[in-house]
Amino acid sequence: MKEEKKPFNDVIDHFNKIEGNATNPTNAKLKRLPKPLKYFGYFMIGFLLISFLLVIVLNLLD
């Protein structure tokens, strides 16, 4: 059963509605990101991992 969290006060509730802040991290719909944004994220993560591994391998070879 989902528990609805009540806002601390009206100001916080208004801020969350205006700014689009998720009251609960499980509310974030990460699968609904636009495709270009998803692909950019996958590229950045892949690039960082490959770079990290490449640095380690090149340091071991020296």
mmCIF file of the N, C-alpha and C atoms, coordinates in Angstrom:
data_MODEL
# 
_entry.id   MODEL 
# 
loop_
_atom_site.group_PDB 
_atom_site.id 
_atom_site.type_symbol 
_atom_site.label_atom_id 
_atom_site.label_alt_id 
_atom_site.label_comp_id 
_atom_site.label_asym_id 
_atom_site.label_entity_id 
_atom_site.label_seq_id 
_atom_site.pdbx_PDB_ins_code 
_atom_site.Cartn_x 
_atom_site.Cartn_y 
_atom_site.Cartn_z 
_atom_site.occupancy 
_atom_site.B_iso_or_equiv 
_atom_site.pdbx_formal_charge 
_atom_site.auth_seq_id 
_atom_site.auth_comp_id 
_atom_site.auth_asym_id 
_atom_site.auth_atom_id 
_atom_site.pdbx_PDB_model_num 
ATOM 1   N N  . MET A 1 1  ? 0.835  -1.182 0.000   1.00 0.00 ? 1  MET A N  1 
ATOM 2   C CA . MET A 1 1  ? 0.000  0.000  0.000   1.00 0.00 ? 1  MET A CA 1 
ATOM 3   C C  . MET A 1 1  ? 0.880  1.246  0.000   1.00 0.00 ? 1  MET A C  1 
ATOM 4   N N  . LYS A 1 2  ? 0.546  2.212  -0.861  1.00 0.00 ? 2  LYS A N  1 
ATOM 5   C CA . LYS A 1 2  ? 1.338  3.436  -0.939  1.00 0.00 ? 2  LYS A CA 1 
ATOM 6   C C  . LYS A 1 2  ? 0.923  4.392  0.162   1.00 0.00 ? 2  LYS A C  1 
ATOM 7   N N  . GLU A 1 3  ? 1.940  4.957  0.766   1.00 0.00 ? 3  GLU A N  1 
ATOM 8   C CA . GLU A 1 3  ? 1.717  5.932  1.809   1.00 0.00 ? 3  GLU A CA 1 
ATOM 9   C C  . GLU A 1 3  ? 1.901  7.317  1.217   1.00 0.00 ? 3  GLU A C  1 
ATOM 10  N N  . GLU A 1 4  ? 0.892  8.159  1.300   1.00 0.00 ? 4  GLU A N  1 
ATOM 11  C CA . GLU A 1 4  ? 1.047  9.517  0.813   1.00 0.00 ? 4  GLU A CA 1 
ATOM 12  C C  . GLU A 1 4  ? 1.633  10.352 1.930   1.00 0.00 ? 4  GLU A C  1 
ATOM 13  N N  . LYS A 1 5  ? 2.748  10.996 1.618   1.00 0.00 ? 5  LYS A N  1 
ATOM 14  C CA . LYS A 1 5  ? 3.383  11.858 2.600   1.00 0.00 ? 5  LYS A CA 1 
ATOM 15  C C  . LYS A 1 5  ? 2.735  13.223 2.534   1.00 0.00 ? 5  LYS A C  1 
ATOM 16  N N  . LYS A 1 6  ? 2.330  13.702 3.679   1.00 0.00 ? 6  LYS A N  1 
ATOM 17  C CA . LYS A 1 6  ? 1.731  15.024 3.734   1.00 0.00 ? 6  LYS A CA 1 
ATOM 18  C C  . LYS A 1 6  ? 2.836  16.068 3.809   1.00 0.00 ? 6  LYS A C  1 
ATOM 19  N N  . PRO A 1 7  ? 2.640  17.200 3.138   1.00 0.00 ? 7  PRO A N  1 
ATOM 20  C CA . PRO A 1 7  ? 3.676  18.233 3.168   1.00 0.00 ? 7  PRO A CA 1 
ATOM 21  C C  . PRO A 1 7  ? 3.838  18.811 4.573   1.00 0.00 ? 7  PRO A C  1 
ATOM 22  N N  . PHE A 1 8  ? 5.058  19.302 4.818   1.00 0.00 ? 8  PHE A N  1 
ATOM 23  C CA . PHE A 1 8  ? 5.369  19.901 6.111   1.00 0.00 ? 8  PHE A CA 1 
ATOM 24  C C  . PHE A 1 8  ? 4.471  21.095 6.372   1.00 0.00 ? 8  PHE A C  1 
ATOM 25  N N  . ASN A 1 9  ? 4.315  21.922 5.366   1.00 0.00 ? 9  ASN A N  1 
ATOM 26  C CA . ASN A 1 9  ? 3.389  23.052 5.439   1.00 0.00 ? 9  ASN A CA 1 
ATOM 27  C C  . ASN A 1 9  ? 2.988  23.446 4.022   1.00 0.00 ? 9  ASN A C  1 
ATOM 28  N N  . ASP A 1 10 ? 2.153  24.468 3.895   1.00 0.00 ? 10 ASP A N  1 
ATOM 29  C CA . ASP A 1 10 ? 1.667  24.873 2.573   1.00 0.00 ? 10 ASP A CA 1 
ATOM 30  C C  . ASP A 1 10 ? 2.775  25.405 1.681   1.00 0.00 ? 10 ASP A C  1 
ATOM 31  N N  . VAL A 1 11 ? 3.771  26.043 2.268   1.00 0.00 ? 11 VAL A N  1 
ATOM 32  C CA . VAL A 1 11 ? 4.862  26.601 1.475   1.00 0.00 ? 11 VAL A CA 1 
ATOM 33  C C  . VAL A 1 11 ? 5.649  25.467 0.818   1.00 0.00 ? 11 VAL A C  1 
ATOM 34  N N  . ILE A 1 12 ? 5.957  24.427 1.565   1.00 0.00 ? 12 ILE A N  1 
ATOM 35  C CA . ILE A 1 12 ? 6.692  23.288 1.023   1.00 0.00 ? 12 ILE A CA 1 
ATOM 36  C C  . ILE A 1 12 ? 5.865  22.597 -0.066  1.00 0.00 ? 12 ILE A C  1 
ATOM 37  N N  . ASP A 1 13 ? 4.573  22.457 0.167   1.00 0.00 ? 13 ASP A N  1 
ATOM 38  C CA . ASP A 1 13 ? 3.701  21.836 -0.828  1.00 0.00 ? 13 ASP A CA 1 
ATOM 39  C C  . ASP A 1 13 ? 3.690  22.655 -2.114  1.00 0.00 ? 13 ASP A C  1 
ATOM 40  N N  . HIS A 1 14 ? 3.573  23.970 -1.982  1.00 0.00 ? 14 HIS A N  1 
ATOM 41  C CA . HIS A 1 14 ? 3.580  24.847 -3.154  1.00 0.00 ? 14 HIS A CA 1 
ATOM 42  C C  . HIS A 1 14 ? 4.925  24.750 -3.884  1.00 0.00 ? 14 HIS A C  1 
ATOM 43  N N  . PHE A 1 15 ? 6.021  24.773 -3.138  1.00 0.00 ? 15 PHE A N  1 
ATOM 44  C CA . PHE A 1 15 ? 7.350  24.670 -3.737  1.00 0.00 ? 15 PHE A CA 1 
ATOM 45  C C  . PHE A 1 15 ? 7.495  23.363 -4.512  1.00 0.00 ? 15 PHE A C  1 
ATOM 46  N N  . ASN A 1 16 ? 7.055  22.259 -3.940  1.00 0.00 ? 16 ASN A N  1 
ATOM 47  C CA . ASN A 1 16 ? 7.160  20.961 -4.610  1.00 0.00 ? 16 ASN A CA 1 
ATOM 48  C C  . ASN A 1 16 ? 6.327  20.925 -5.884  1.00 0.00 ? 16 ASN A C  1 
ATOM 49  N N  . LYS A 1 17 ? 5.179  21.558 -5.875  1.00 0.00 ? 17 LYS A N  1 
ATOM 50  C CA . LYS A 1 17 ? 4.331  21.574 -7.075  1.00 0.00 ? 17 LYS A CA 1 
ATOM 51  C C  . LYS A 1 17 ? 4.929  22.455 -8.159  1.00 0.00 ? 17 LYS A C  1 
ATOM 52  N N  . ILE A 1 18 ? 5.458  23.615 -7.772  1.00 0.00 ? 18 ILE A N  1 
ATOM 53  C CA . ILE A 1 18 ? 6.006  24.549 -8.749  1.00 0.00 ? 18 ILE A CA 1 
ATOM 54  C C  . ILE A 1 18 ? 7.320  24.027 -9.326  1.00 0.00 ? 18 ILE A C  1 
ATOM 55  N N  . GLU A 1 19 ? 8.211  23.540 -8.473  1.00 0.00 ? 19 GLU A N  1 
ATOM 56  C CA . GLU A 1 19 ? 9.530  23.090 -8.915  1.00 0.00 ? 19 GLU A CA 1 
ATOM 57  C C  . GLU A 1 19 ? 9.498  21.680 -9.497  1.00 0.00 ? 19 GLU A C  1 
ATOM 58  N N  . GLY A 1 20 ? 8.447  20.949 -9.266  1.00 0.00 ? 20 GLY A N  1 
ATOM 59  C CA . GLY A 1 20 ? 8.355  19.592 -9.783  1.00 0.00 ? 20 GLY A CA 1 
ATOM 60  C C  . GLY A 1 20 ? 9.180  18.601 -8.985  1.00 0.00 ? 20 GLY A C  1 
ATOM 61  N N  . ASN A 1 21 ? 9.437  18.908 -7.735  1.00 0.00 ? 21 ASN A N  1 
ATOM 62  C CA . ASN A 1 21 ? 10.205 18.002 -6.888  1.00 0.00 ? 21 ASN A CA 1 
ATOM 63  C C  . ASN A 1 21 ? 9.376  16.782 -6.551  1.00 0.00 ? 21 ASN A C  1 
ATOM 64  N N  . ALA A 1 22 ? 9.998  15.627 -6.676  1.00 0.00 ? 22 ALA A N  1 
ATOM 65  C CA . ALA A 1 22 ? 9.323  14.390 -6.303  1.00 0.00 ? 22 ALA A CA 1 
ATOM 66  C C  . ALA A 1 22 ? 9.343  14.279 -4.786  1.00 0.00 ? 22 ALA A C  1 
ATOM 67  N N  . THR A 1 23 ? 8.213  13.983 -4.196  1.00 0.00 ? 23 THR A N  1 
ATOM 68  C CA . THR A 1 23 ? 8.173  13.854 -2.747  1.00 0.00 ? 23 THR A CA 1 
ATOM 69  C C  . THR A 1 23 ? 8.822  12.563 -2.302  1.00 0.00 ? 23 THR A C  1 
ATOM 70  N N  . ASN A 1 24 ? 8.903  11.628 -3.220  1.00 0.00 ? 24 ASN A N  1 
ATOM 71  C CA . ASN A 1 24 ? 9.474  10.329 -2.903  1.00 0.00 ? 24 ASN A CA 1 
ATOM 72  C C  . ASN A 1 24 ? 10.358 9.912  -4.080  1.00 0.00 ? 24 ASN A C  1 
ATOM 73  N N  . PRO A 1 25 ? 11.589 9.457  -3.836  1.00 0.00 ? 25 PRO A N  1 
ATOM 74  C CA . PRO A 1 25 ? 12.449 9.091  -4.966  1.00 0.00 ? 25 PRO A CA 1 
ATOM 75  C C  . PRO A 1 25 ? 11.858 7.999  -5.860  1.00 0.00 ? 25 PRO A C  1 
ATOM 76  N N  . THR A 1 26 ? 10.956 7.205  -5.340  1.00 0.00 ? 26 THR A N  1 
ATOM 77  C CA . THR A 1 26 ? 10.358 6.158  -6.169  1.00 0.00 ? 26 THR A CA 1 
ATOM 78  C C  . THR A 1 26 ? 9.383  6.741  -7.185  1.00 0.00 ? 26 THR A C  1 
ATOM 79  N N  . ASN A 1 27 ? 9.031  8.028  -7.028  1.00 0.00 ? 27 ASN A N  1 
ATOM 80  C CA . ASN A 1 27 ? 8.126  8.665  -7.989  1.00 0.00 ? 27 ASN A CA 1 
ATOM 81  C C  . ASN A 1 27 ? 8.826  9.011  -9.287  1.00 0.00 ? 27 ASN A C  1 
ATOM 82  N N  . ALA A 1 28 ? 10.133 9.024  -9.296  1.00 0.00 ? 28 ALA A N  1 
ATOM 83  C CA . ALA A 1 28 ? 10.877 9.401  -10.498 1.00 0.00 ? 28 ALA A CA 1 
ATOM 84  C C  . ALA A 1 28 ? 10.717 8.312  -11.558 1.00 0.00 ? 28 ALA A C  1 
ATOM 85  N N  . LYS A 1 29 ? 10.327 8.726  -12.740 1.00 0.00 ? 29 LYS A N  1 
ATOM 86  C CA . LYS A 1 29 ? 10.121 7.800  -13.849 1.00 0.00 ? 29 LYS A CA 1 
ATOM 87  C C  . LYS A 1 29 ? 11.328 7.879  -14.772 1.00 0.00 ? 29 LYS A C  1 
ATOM 88  N N  . LEU A 1 30 ? 12.383 7.151  -14.434 1.00 0.00 ? 30 LEU A N  1 
ATOM 89  C CA . LEU A 1 30 ? 13.612 7.230  -15.197 1.00 0.00 ? 30 LEU A CA 1 
ATOM 90  C C  . LEU A 1 30 ? 13.474 6.603  -16.577 1.00 0.00 ? 30 LEU A C  1 
ATOM 91  N N  . LYS A 1 31 ? 12.555 5.693  -16.746 1.00 0.00 ? 31 LYS A N  1 
ATOM 92  C CA . LYS A 1 31 ? 12.377 5.047  -18.045 1.00 0.00 ? 31 LYS A CA 1 
ATOM 93  C C  . LYS A 1 31 ? 11.659 5.961  -19.030 1.00 0.00 ? 31 LYS A C  1 
ATOM 94  N N  . ARG A 1 32 ? 11.135 7.067  -18.555 1.00 0.00 ? 32 ARG A N  1 
ATOM 95  C CA . ARG A 1 32 ? 10.389 7.971  -19.426 1.00 0.00 ? 32 ARG A CA 1 
ATOM 96  C C  . ARG A 1 32 ? 11.220 9.140  -19.925 1.00 0.00 ? 32 ARG A C  1 
ATOM 97  N N  . LEU A 1 33 ? 12.528 9.075  -19.754 1.00 0.00 ? 33 LEU A N  1 
ATOM 98  C CA . LEU A 1 33 ? 13.380 10.136 -20.271 1.00 0.00 ? 33 LEU A CA 1 
ATOM 99  C C  . LEU A 1 33 ? 13.375 10.097 -21.795 1.00 0.00 ? 33 LEU A C  1 
ATOM 100 N N  . PRO A 1 34 ? 13.565 11.242 -22.427 1.00 0.00 ? 34 PRO A N  1 
ATOM 101 C CA . PRO A 1 34 ? 13.646 11.248 -23.901 1.00 0.00 ? 34 PRO A CA 1 
ATOM 102 C C  . PRO A 1 34 ? 14.828 10.408 -24.383 1.00 0.00 ? 34 PRO A C  1 
ATOM 103 N N  . LYS A 1 35 ? 14.689 9.811  -25.559 1.00 0.00 ? 35 LYS A N  1 
ATOM 104 C CA . LYS A 1 35 ? 15.733 8.927  -26.089 1.00 0.00 ? 35 LYS A CA 1 
ATOM 105 C C  . LYS A 1 35 ? 17.088 9.612  -26.208 1.00 0.00 ? 35 LYS A C  1 
ATOM 106 N N  . PRO A 1 36 ? 17.164 10.849 -26.732 1.00 0.00 ? 36 PRO A N  1 
ATOM 107 C CA . PRO A 1 36 ? 18.493 11.468 -26.831 1.00 0.00 ? 36 PRO A CA 1 
ATOM 108 C C  . PRO A 1 36 ? 19.168 11.621 -25.466 1.00 0.00 ? 36 PRO A C  1 
ATOM 109 N N  . LEU A 1 37 ? 18.394 11.927 -24.449 1.00 0.00 ? 37 LEU A N  1 
ATOM 110 C CA . LEU A 1 37 ? 18.950 12.081 -23.115 1.00 0.00 ? 37 LEU A CA 1 
ATOM 111 C C  . LEU A 1 37 ? 19.423 10.741 -22.560 1.00 0.00 ? 37 LEU A C  1 
ATOM 112 N N  . LYS A 1 38 ? 18.660 9.695  -22.811 1.00 0.00 ? 38 LYS A N  1 
ATOM 113 C CA . LYS A 1 38 ? 19.064 8.351  -22.385 1.00 0.00 ? 38 LYS A CA 1 
ATOM 114 C C  . LYS A 1 38 ? 20.360 7.941  -23.062 1.00 0.00 ? 38 LYS A C  1 
ATOM 115 N N  . TYR A 1 39 ? 20.429 8.142  -24.380 1.00 0.00 ? 39 TYR A N  1 
ATOM 116 C CA . TYR A 1 39 ? 21.617 7.741  -25.123 1.00 0.00 ? 39 TYR A CA 1 
ATOM 117 C C  . TYR A 1 39 ? 22.836 8.544  -24.692 1.00 0.00 ? 39 TYR A C  1 
ATOM 118 N N  . PHE A 1 40 ? 22.651 9.822  -24.425 1.00 0.00 ? 40 PHE A N  1 
ATOM 119 C CA . PHE A 1 40 ? 23.752 10.648 -23.944 1.00 0.00 ? 40 PHE A CA 1 
ATOM 120 C C  . PHE A 1 40 ? 24.249 10.127 -22.595 1.00 0.00 ? 40 PHE A C  1 
ATOM 121 N N  . GLY A 1 41 ? 23.326 9.760  -21.720 1.00 0.00 ? 41 GLY A N  1 
ATOM 122 C CA . GLY A 1 41 ? 23.705 9.204  -20.428 1.00 0.00 ? 41 GLY A CA 1 
ATOM 123 C C  . GLY A 1 41 ? 24.450 7.888  -20.579 1.00 0.00 ? 41 GLY A C  1 
ATOM 124 N N  . TYR A 1 42 ? 23.964 7.025  -21.455 1.00 0.00 ? 42 TYR A N  1 
ATOM 125 C CA . TYR A 1 42 ? 24.651 5.747  -21.691 1.00 0.00 ? 42 TYR A CA 1 
ATOM 126 C C  . TYR A 1 42 ? 26.048 5.994  -22.264 1.00 0.00 ? 42 TYR A C  1 
ATOM 127 N N  . PHE A 1 43 ? 26.158 6.956  -23.174 1.00 0.00 ? 43 PHE A N  1 
ATOM 128 C CA . PHE A 1 43 ? 27.453 7.276  -23.758 1.00 0.00 ? 43 PHE A CA 1 
ATOM 129 C C  . PHE A 1 43 ? 28.424 7.779  -22.690 1.00 0.00 ? 43 PHE A C  1 
ATOM 130 N N  . MET A 1 44 ? 27.959 8.672  -21.830 1.00 0.00 ? 44 MET A N  1 
ATOM 131 C CA . MET A 1 44 ? 28.835 9.238  -20.805 1.00 0.00 ? 44 MET A CA 1 
ATOM 132 C C  . MET A 1 44 ? 29.291 8.169  -19.818 1.00 0.00 ? 44 MET A C  1 
ATOM 133 N N  . ILE A 1 45 ? 28.389 7.321  -19.390 1.00 0.00 ? 45 ILE A N  1 
ATOM 134 C CA . ILE A 1 45 ? 28.753 6.253  -18.452 1.00 0.00 ? 45 ILE A CA 1 
ATOM 135 C C  . ILE A 1 45 ? 29.733 5.288  -19.116 1.00 0.00 ? 45 ILE A C  1 
ATOM 136 N N  . GLY A 1 46 ? 29.449 4.905  -20.352 1.00 0.00 ? 46 GLY A N  1 
ATOM 137 C CA . GLY A 1 46 ? 30.344 4.008  -21.076 1.00 0.00 ? 46 GLY A CA 1 
ATOM 138 C C  . GLY A 1 46 ? 31.713 4.631  -21.291 1.00 0.00 ? 46 GLY A C  1 
ATOM 139 N N  . PHE A 1 47 ? 31.735 5.909  -21.677 1.00 0.00 ? 47 PHE A N  1 
ATOM 140 C CA . PHE A 1 47 ? 32.993 6.606  -21.893 1.00 0.00 ? 47 PHE A CA 1 
ATOM 141 C C  . PHE A 1 47 ? 33.814 6.665  -20.614 1.00 0.00 ? 47 PHE A C  1 
ATOM 142 N N  . LEU A 1 48 ? 33.166 6.973  -19.500 1.00 0.00 ? 48 LEU A N  1 
ATOM 143 C CA . LEU A 1 48 ? 33.887 7.057  -18.227 1.00 0.00 ? 48 LEU A CA 1 
ATOM 144 C C  . LEU A 1 48 ? 34.437 5.692  -17.817 1.00 0.00 ? 48 LEU A C  1 
ATOM 145 N N  . LEU A 1 49 ? 33.656 4.644  -17.990 1.00 0.00 ? 49 LEU A N  1 
ATOM 146 C CA . LEU A 1 49 ? 34.131 3.306  -17.626 1.00 0.00 ? 49 LEU A CA 1 
ATOM 147 C C  . LEU A 1 49 ? 35.298 2.864  -18.496 1.00 0.00 ? 49 LEU A C  1 
ATOM 148 N N  . ILE A 1 50 ? 35.173 3.070  -19.801 1.00 0.00 ? 50 ILE A N  1 
ATOM 149 C CA . ILE A 1 50 ? 36.249 2.680  -20.711 1.00 0.00 ? 50 ILE A CA 1 
ATOM 150 C C  . ILE A 1 50 ? 37.506 3.507  -20.439 1.00 0.00 ? 50 ILE A C  1 
ATOM 151 N N  . SER A 1 51 ? 37.341 4.797  -20.179 1.00 0.00 ? 51 SER A N  1 
ATOM 152 C CA . SER A 1 51 ? 38.493 5.651  -19.868 1.00 0.00 ? 51 SER A CA 1 
ATOM 153 C C  . SER A 1 51 ? 39.184 5.181  -18.598 1.00 0.00 ? 51 SER A C  1 
ATOM 154 N N  . PHE A 1 52 ? 38.407 4.872  -17.585 1.00 0.00 ? 52 PHE A N  1 
ATOM 155 C CA . PHE A 1 52 ? 38.957 4.414  -16.313 1.00 0.00 ? 52 PHE A CA 1 
ATOM 156 C C  . PHE A 1 52 ? 39.742 3.115  -16.501 1.00 0.00 ? 52 PHE A C  1 
ATOM 157 N N  . LEU A 1 53 ? 39.156 2.185  -17.224 1.00 0.00 ? 53 LEU A N  1 
ATOM 158 C CA . LEU A 1 53 ? 39.849 0.915  -17.475 1.00 0.00 ? 53 LEU A CA 1 
ATOM 159 C C  . LEU A 1 53 ? 41.099 1.116  -18.323 1.00 0.00 ? 53 LEU A C  1 
ATOM 160 N N  . LEU A 1 54 ? 41.024 2.003  -19.297 1.00 0.00 ? 54 LEU A N  1 
ATOM 161 C CA . LEU A 1 54 ? 42.172 2.279  -20.148 1.00 0.00 ? 54 LEU A CA 1 
ATOM 162 C C  . LEU A 1 54 ? 43.321 2.894  -19.348 1.00 0.00 ? 54 LEU A C  1 
ATOM 163 N N  . VAL A 1 55 ? 43.010 3.794  -18.439 1.00 0.00 ? 55 VAL A N  1 
ATOM 164 C CA . VAL A 1 55 ? 44.039 4.409  -17.589 1.00 0.00 ? 55 VAL A CA 1 
ATOM 165 C C  . VAL A 1 55 ? 44.696 3.346  -16.714 1.00 0.00 ? 55 VAL A C  1 
ATOM 166 N N  . ILE A 1 56 ? 43.900 2.464  -16.142 1.00 0.00 ? 56 ILE A N  1 
ATOM 167 C CA . ILE A 1 56 ? 44.459 1.402  -15.293 1.00 0.00 ? 56 ILE A CA 1 
ATOM 168 C C  . ILE A 1 56 ? 45.370 0.494  -16.106 1.00 0.00 ? 56 ILE A C  1 
ATOM 169 N N  . VAL A 1 57 ? 44.939 0.077  -17.279 1.00 0.00 ? 57 VAL A N  1 
ATOM 170 C CA . VAL A 1 57 ? 45.734 -0.833 -18.113 1.00 0.00 ? 57 VAL A CA 1 
ATOM 171 C C  . VAL A 1 57 ? 47.031 -0.167 -18.553 1.00 0.00 ? 57 VAL A C  1 
ATOM 172 N N  . LEU A 1 58 ? 46.949 1.095  -18.978 1.00 0.00 ? 58 LEU A N  1 
ATOM 173 C CA . LEU A 1 58 ? 48.151 1.802  -19.430 1.00 0.00 ? 58 LEU A CA 1 
ATOM 174 C C  . LEU A 1 58 ? 49.133 2.046  -18.276 1.00 0.00 ? 58 LEU A C  1 
ATOM 175 N N  . ASN A 1 59 ? 48.626 2.252  -17.084 1.00 0.00 ? 59 ASN A N  1 
ATOM 176 C CA . ASN A 1 59 ? 49.524 2.408  -15.929 1.00 0.00 ? 59 ASN A CA 1 
ATOM 177 C C  . ASN A 1 59 ? 50.183 1.089  -15.561 1.00 0.00 ? 59 ASN A C  1 
ATOM 178 N N  . LEU A 1 60 ? 49.515 -0.017 -15.759 1.00 0.00 ? 60 LEU A N  1 
ATOM 179 C CA . LEU A 1 60 ? 50.101 -1.316 -15.438 1.00 0.00 ? 60 LEU A CA 1 
ATOM 180 C C  . LEU A 1 60 ? 51.169 -1.699 -16.461 1.00 0.00 ? 60 LEU A C  1 
ATOM 181 N N  . LEU A 1 61 ? 51.025 -1.220 -17.697 1.00 0.00 ? 61 LEU A N  1 
ATOM 182 C CA . LEU A 1 61 ? 51.989 -1.564 -18.736 1.00 0.00 ? 61 LEU A CA 1 
ATOM 183 C C  . LEU A 1 61 ? 53.312 -0.802 -18.567 1.00 0.00 ? 61 LEU A C  1 
ATOM 184 N N  . ASP A 1 62 ? 53.260 0.348  -17.926 1.00 0.00 ? 62 ASP A N  1 
ATOM 185 C CA . ASP A 1 62 ? 54.499 1.148  -17.759 1.00 0.00 ? 62 ASP A CA 1 
ATOM 186 C C  . ASP A 1 62 ? 55.391 0.601  -16.718 1.00 0.00 ? 62 ASP A C  1 
# 
